């Protein structure tokens, strides 16, 4: 089981661009949906675009933090 998890983590570190894109798209979709719903309720259609932009920015931030934490944990586990 630990071998499967190690393989999965190595796969993530090999493709950081794919990880960034996934987080950005997921953030844009999530907050875009919230913006769309708020826009429908408040009759302000421009909130959709605010949600999409904010979601993309927050997705990029989360991806960056994930990469920094991953590199930090790799540095601690490396004895040399």
C-alpha positions in Angstrom: 0.0 0.0 0.0 2.8 2.4 0.8 4.4 1.6 -2.5 1.2 2.7 -4.3 1.1 6.0 -2.4 4.8 6.6 -3.0 4.3 6.0 -6.8 1.3 8.4 -6.8 3.3 11.1 -5.0 6.2 10.7 -7.4 3.7 11.1 -10.3 2.5 14.4 -8.9 6.1 15.8 -8.6 6.8 14.8 -12.1 4.0 16.9 -13.6 3.6 20.2 -11.7 2.1 21.9 -14.7 -0.8 19.5 -14.9 -1.3 20.0 -11.2 -1.4 23.8 -11.6 -3.9 23.6 -14.5 -6.1 21.2 -12.5 -6.2 23.5 -9.5 -6.9 26.6 -11.6 -9.7 25.0 -13.5 -11.3 23.5 -10.4 -11.1 26.9 -8.6 -12.6 28.7 -11.6 -15.4 26.2 -11.9 -16.2 26.2 -8.2 -16.3 29.9 -7.6 -17.7 30.5 -11.0 -20.7 28.4 -10.0 -21.0 30.3 -6.8 -20.8 33.6 -8.7 -23.4 32.4 -11.2 -25.8 31.5 -8.4 -25.3 34.8 -6.6 -25.7 36.6 -9.9 -29.0 34.9 -10.5 -30.3 35.6 -7.0 -29.1 39.2 -6.9 -29.8 40.0 -10.6 -26.1 41.0 -11.0 -24.7 38.9 -13.9 -21.2 40.4 -13.6 -20.6 38.5 -10.3 -20.1 35.4 -12.5 -16.9 36.9 -13.9 -15.7 38.0 -10.4 -16.2 34.4 -9.2 -14.3 32.9 -12.3 -11.4 35.3 -11.8 -11.2 34.9 -8.1 -11.5 31.1 -8.4 -8.6 31.0 -10.9 -6.4 33.2 -8.7 -7.2 31.1 -5.5 -6.6 27.9 -7.5 -3.1 29.1 -8.6 -2.3 30.1 -5.0 -3.3 26.7 -3.6 -1.3 25.0 -6.3 1.7 27.1 -5.5 1.4 26.4 -1.7 1.1 22.7 -2.5 4.3 22.8 -4.5 6.1 24.7 -1.8 4.9 22.3 1.0 5.8 19.3 -1.2 9.4 20.6 -1.8 9.7 21.4 1.9 8.6 17.9 2.9 11.0 16.4 0.4 13.9 18.4 1.9 13.1 17.2 5.4 12.9 13.5 4.4 16.2 13.7 2.5 19.0 12.9 5.0 21.8 14.5 2.9 
